[in-house]
């Protein structure tokens, strides 16, 4: 893989599979989804989806994934504030062997807009 290709994976542009906030919420109710929040710890501390795992995009690595014991077999939703940082997050997880990976459409902004529950 060329350096340019590696760098492009981190750009917040392009399309990745998305899941609407209502769909994520329904999956959470069934407890059959894992959520990785790639925002900073400070952002996550202010407001996050209950059960989400904070893994800032700057720390996203195969070692961090293994340390957190995340399963590549479980549907995974990557979230950030506005669905930009989550794009490279989805790409990296796919590169690490996760097959069923989505970003939260519209990010936390869409979650808050629907007044879905959060933790602080």
Secondary structure, DSSP 8 states (H G I E B T S, - for coil): --HHHHHHTTSS-S---EE-HHHHHHHHHHT--EEEE-S-HHHHHHSB-TT-EE--GGG--HHHHHHTT--TTS-EEEE-SSSSHHHHHHHHHHHTT--SEEEETTHHHHHHHTT---B-
